[in-house]
C-alpha cells in the first residue's frame, strides 16, 4: 500500500508522528508532499520536508519528497490521483463550534473527493490501541468491507481493541415503534436478527477474519452527537467512518455526517469511500 503524507507548517508534527506508526506496519516507503503558492518557495519547502522527516520519522523509509505549486486541495487531489496511493494522511485543526463556514477546509474537500481513503490526523497522534468503527449500514459495501478491501485492516494489529458502533437514530422515532428499536443493545439486536444486528454481526465476523477480537456496540440518539460522545468518552485513538461517491440523497446525508465528525472530533478520523 502506498502512503502519502501531506505536510504543512501547522500540522507537520502530528501527521509525521501518526504517519510513522502507519508506515511501520507496511512494506512500502512513504511519500511526503507539501504544497506552496509560488515556485520560488519550492527548494526551501523541500529542505524543510527532509528535515522534518529526519527528525520525526528517523526509522521510516521515505520513497520521495515532493513539492507541488498551486492551491493546496487541488494539488493534493492531483497527486493522490496520479500516484494511486492507498492512503492519504493530512492534518486538520479542531473546530469548537458548529457554525457553518463559507468555505470547506482542505481536509473536508479531500474527504469528499479523494480517490483513496483519507486519514485526518488530530490530537496527540498516539499509538492505535483502541479504534472505533462507525457503520450505519446505509450504503453497501459496509464500512468494514471497505476497510478490508482497501487493505487498511492490516494497519490494525492483533492487540488493537476494536469497537464496532451502530447508532440507532431517534429522528424517526414515533408512537408505535417497537421497544427493541428504542433501547436495544448490540446483543439484543443480534439475537433478534434485527437488520442492525445482522450488520453488526457481519462486521464482527469481518474483523475476526482479520485476526482481531472486536466488540459490537449500539447507541441511541442523533448520529453525529452519539459518535462524538462515544469517540471522546471512550478513549479511542482512531475513529473510522464511511462516506459515498454517488449523487443520491444517501451520499449527501453521509457526507454531511462525515463533515461534522471531521470538523468536531478531537482525534484522528479515517474516512472510507
VENVEN-V706034 format. One record per residue. SS is DSSP state (h for helix, s for strand, l for the rest). PHI is phi as a letter, one per 30 degrees, with the letter a starting at -180 (NA if undefined). OMEGA is omega in radians with two decimals (* if undefined). Layout:
ss->SS phi->PHI omega->OMEGA
ss->SS phi->PHI omega->OMEGA
This chain:
ss->l phi->NA omega->3.11
ss->l phi->d omega->-3.13
ss->s phi->c omega->3.08
ss->s phi->c omega->3.10
ss->s phi->c omega->3.13
ss->s phi->c omega->-3.02
ss->l phi->c omega->2.95
ss->l phi->b omega->-3.04
ss->l phi->d omega->-3.05
ss->l phi->d omega->-2.95
ss->l phi->b omega->-3.04
ss->h phi->e omega->-3.02
ss->h phi->d omega->-3.09
ss->h phi->d omega->3.11
ss->h phi->d omega->-3.11
ss->h phi->d omega->3.12
ss->h phi->d omega->3.12
ss->h phi->d omega->3.13
ss->h phi->d omega->3.14
ss->h phi->d omega->3.12
ss->h phi->d omega->-3.12
ss->h phi->d omega->-3.11
ss->h phi->d omega->-3.13
ss->l phi->d omega->-3.12
ss->l phi->c omega->3.14
ss->l phi->c omega->3.13
ss->l phi->c omega->-3.13
ss->l phi->b omega->3.07
ss->l phi->d omega->3.13
ss->s phi->c omega->3.01
ss->s phi->c omega->3.11
ss->s phi->c omega->-3.10
ss->s phi->b omega->2.92
ss->s phi->b omega->-3.11
ss->s phi->b omega->3.11
ss->s phi->c omega->-3.10
ss->l phi->d omega->-3.03
ss->l phi->b omega->-3.12
ss->h phi->d omega->-3.14
ss->h phi->d omega->-3.13
ss->h phi->c omega->-2.98
ss->h phi->d omega->-3.06
ss->h phi->d omega->3.14
ss->h phi->d omega->-3.14
ss->h phi->d omega->3.13
ss->h phi->d omega->3.11
ss->h phi->d omega->3.14
ss->h phi->d omega->3.10
ss->h phi->d omega->-3.13
ss->h phi->d omega->3.14
ss->h phi->d omega->3.13
ss->h phi->d omega->-3.14
ss->h phi->d omega->3.14
ss->h phi->d omega->-3.08
ss->h phi->d omega->-3.01
ss->h phi->c omega->-3.09
ss->l phi->b omega->-3.05
ss->l phi->d omega->-3.07
ss->l phi->c omega->-3.08
ss->l phi->c omega->3.09
ss->l phi->d omega->-3.13
ss->s phi->c omega->-3.10
ss->s phi->d omega->-3.02
ss->s phi->a omega->2.99
ss->s phi->c omega->-3.06
ss->s phi->b omega->3.03
ss->s phi->b omega->3.09
ss->s phi->c omega->-3.08
ss->s phi->c omega->3.12
ss->l phi->k omega->3.11
ss->l phi->d omega->-3.02
ss->h phi->e omega->-3.07
ss->h phi->d omega->-3.13
ss->h phi->d omega->-3.08
ss->h phi->d omega->3.11
ss->h phi->d omega->3.11
ss->h phi->d omega->3.13
ss->h phi->d omega->3.13
ss->h phi->d omega->-3.14
ss->h phi->d omega->-3.13
ss->h phi->d omega->-3.09
ss->h phi->d omega->-3.06
ss->h phi->d omega->3.13
ss->l phi->h omega->-3.13
ss->l phi->d omega->3.11
ss->l phi->d omega->-3.14
ss->s phi->a omega->3.10
ss->s phi->c omega->-3.14
ss->s phi->c omega->-3.11
ss->s phi->b omega->3.11
ss->s phi->d omega->3.12
ss->l phi->a omega->3.07
ss->l phi->d omega->3.07
ss->l phi->d omega->3.08
ss->l phi->c omega->-3.07
ss->l phi->d omega->-3.08
ss->l phi->b omega->3.08
ss->l phi->c omega->-3.13
ss->l phi->e omega->3.13
ss->l phi->d omega->3.12
ss->l phi->c omega->-3.08
ss->l phi->d omega->-3.09
ss->l phi->b omega->3.05
ss->l phi->d omega->3.02
ss->l phi->d omega->3.11
ss->h phi->d omega->-3.12
ss->h phi->d omega->3.13
ss->h phi->d omega->-3.14
ss->h phi->d omega->3.12
ss->h phi->d omega->3.11
ss->h phi->d omega->-3.12
ss->h phi->d omega->-2.96
ss->h phi->c omega->-3.08
ss->l phi->d omega->-3.12
ss->l phi->d omega->-3.12
ss->l phi->b omega->3.06
ss->s phi->e omega->3.14
ss->s phi->b omega->3.09
ss->s phi->c omega->3.12
ss->s phi->c omega->-3.06
ss->s phi->d omega->3.14
ss->l phi->b omega->3.04
ss->l phi->i omega->-3.07
ss->l phi->d omega->-3.13
ss->l phi->i omega->-3.09
ss->l phi->d omega->3.14
ss->l phi->d omega->-3.11
ss->l phi->d omega->-3.12
ss->l phi->c omega->-3.09
ss->s phi->b omega->-3.01
ss->s phi->b omega->3.08
ss->s phi->c omega->3.10
ss->s phi->c omega->-3.08
ss->s phi->c omega->-3.10
ss->l phi->b omega->-3.12
ss->l phi->d omega->-3.06
ss->l phi->i omega->-3.07
ss->l phi->d omega->-3.11
ss->l phi->b omega->3.09
ss->l phi->c omega->-0.05
ss->l phi->d omega->-3.11
ss->l phi->d omega->3.11
ss->h phi->e omega->-3.13
ss->h phi->d omega->3.10
ss->h phi->d omega->3.10
ss->h phi->d omega->3.10
ss->h phi->d omega->3.13
ss->h phi->d omega->-3.08
ss->h phi->d omega->-3.12
ss->l phi->d omega->-3.12
ss->l phi->i omega->-3.08
ss->h phi->d omega->3.09
ss->h phi->d omega->3.13
ss->h phi->d omega->3.11
ss->h phi->d omega->3.11
ss->l phi->c omega->-3.13
ss->l phi->d omega->-3.11
ss->l phi->d omega->3.13
ss->l phi->d omega->-3.11
ss->l phi->d omega->3.07
ss->s phi->d omega->-3.08
ss->s phi->c omega->3.07
ss->s phi->c omega->3.08
ss->s phi->c omega->-3.05
ss->s phi->c omega->2.96
ss->s phi->b omega->3.12
ss->s phi->c omega->3.05
ss->s phi->d omega->-3.06
ss->s phi->d omega->3.13
ss->l phi->c omega->-3.09
ss->l phi->e omega->-3.06
ss->l phi->c omega->-3.11
ss->l phi->d omega->-3.11
ss->l phi->a omega->3.12
ss->l phi->e omega->3.12
ss->l phi->j omega->3.10
ss->l phi->d omega->-3.06
ss->l phi->d omega->-3.13
ss->h phi->e omega->3.13
ss->h phi->e omega->-3.10
ss->h phi->d omega->-3.07
ss->h phi->c omega->-3.05
ss->h phi->b omega->-3.11
ss->l phi->d omega->2.97
ss->l phi->c omega->-3.05
ss->h phi->d omega->-3.11
ss->h phi->d omega->3.09
ss->h phi->d omega->-3.09
ss->h phi->d omega->3.13
ss->h phi->d omega->-3.13
ss->h phi->d omega->-3.11
ss->l phi->d omega->-3.13
ss->l phi->h omega->3.03
ss->l phi->d omega->-3.14
ss->h phi->e omega->3.13
ss->h phi->d omega->3.11
ss->h phi->d omega->3.09
ss->h phi->d omega->3.11
ss->h phi->d omega->-3.11
ss->h phi->d omega->-3.13
ss->h phi->d omega->3.10
ss->h phi->d omega->-3.13
ss->h phi->d omega->3.11
ss->h phi->d omega->-3.14
ss->h phi->d omega->3.09
ss->h phi->d omega->-3.14
ss->h phi->d omega->3.12
ss->h phi->d omega->3.10
ss->h phi->d omega->3.08
ss->l phi->c omega->3.09
ss->l phi->i omega->-3.13
ss->l phi->c omega->-3.13
ss->l phi->b omega->-3.01
ss->l phi->d omega->3.00
ss->s phi->b omega->3.09
ss->s phi->c omega->-3.12
ss->s phi->b omega->3.10
ss->s phi->b omega->2.99
ss->s phi->b omega->-3.10
ss->s phi->b omega->3.12
ss->s phi->k omega->3.09
ss->l phi->d omega->-2.93
ss->h phi->e omega->-3.09
ss->h phi->d omega->-3.13
ss->h phi->e omega->-3.08
ss->h phi->d omega->3.11
ss->h phi->d omega->3.13
ss->h phi->d omega->3.12
ss->h phi->d omega->-3.13
ss->h phi->d omega->-3.09
ss->h phi->d omega->-3.11
ss->h phi->d omega->-3.09
ss->h phi->d omega->-3.06
ss->l phi->c omega->3.09
ss->l phi->i omega->-3.10
ss->l phi->d omega->3.09
ss->l phi->c omega->-3.12
ss->s phi->a omega->3.05
ss->s phi->c omega->-3.12
ss->s phi->c omega->-3.14
ss->s phi->b omega->3.12
ss->s phi->c omega->3.01
ss->l phi->b omega->-3.04
ss->l phi->b omega->-3.06
ss->l phi->c omega->-3.02
ss->l phi->d omega->-3.00
ss->l phi->c omega->-3.13
ss->l phi->d omega->-3.09
ss->h phi->d omega->3.12
ss->h phi->d omega->-3.14
ss->h phi->d omega->-3.13
ss->h phi->d omega->3.14
ss->h phi->d omega->-3.10
ss->h phi->d omega->3.08
ss->h phi->d omega->3.12
ss->h phi->d omega->3.09
ss->h phi->d omega->3.13
ss->h phi->d omega->-3.13
ss->h phi->d omega->-3.13
ss->h phi->d omega->-3.12
ss->h phi->d omega->3.09
ss->h phi->e omega->-3.08
ss->h phi->d omega->-2.94
ss->h phi->c omega->-3.07
ss->l phi->d omega->-3.08
ss->l phi->c omega->3.13
ss->l phi->b omega->-3.05
ss->l phi->e omega->-3.13
ss->s phi->b omega->3.07
ss->s phi->c omega->-3.12
ss->s phi->c omega->-3.13
ss->s phi->c omega->3.06
ss->l phi->c omega->*
